[in-house]
Amino acid sequence: MNLRTLKEFLKQPGIRIVPPEEETAERYGEVVAGMRKAGIPIPTNDLWIAATALETGARVMSFDSHFDSVPGVFVVRPQPES
């Protein structure tokens, strides 16, 4: 079910997969340093997602509140399915 949902999501206009580049890694380092300095622990995968969003200007769609702590990341909350 999750794979099917993901495939349907990726078919939508404006949705694309963005592979990490050198700039993403640099942004990742900045985000990690900022979160450590602020004393806010965030899972590594979420840090990579945040770095990619900051680099590309993308919005992050997530139920996860970790992204709320990352300055500059715009979070969209999905509506739960009925």
Residue pairs with C-beta under 8 A, 6 or more apart in sequence:
9 15
10 17
18 52
18 56
18 58
20 28
20 48
20 51
20 52
21 55
23 55
24 48
24 51
24 52
24 55
25 51
27 51
27 52
27 54
27 55
28 47
28 48
28 51
30 51
31 47
31 50
31 51
31 54
31 70
32 47
34 70
34 71
35 41
35 42
35 47
35 69
35 70
38 69
40 69
42 50
42 66
42 69
42 70
43 66
46 64
46 66
46 67
49 60
49 67
50 60
50 67
50 70
50 73
52 58
53 59
53 60
53 67
53 73
53 74
54 70
54 72
54 73
59 74
59 75
59 76
60 67
60 73
60 74
60 75
60 76
61 75
61 76
61 77
61 78
62 75
62 76
62 77
62 78
63 77
63 78
67 73
67 75
68 75
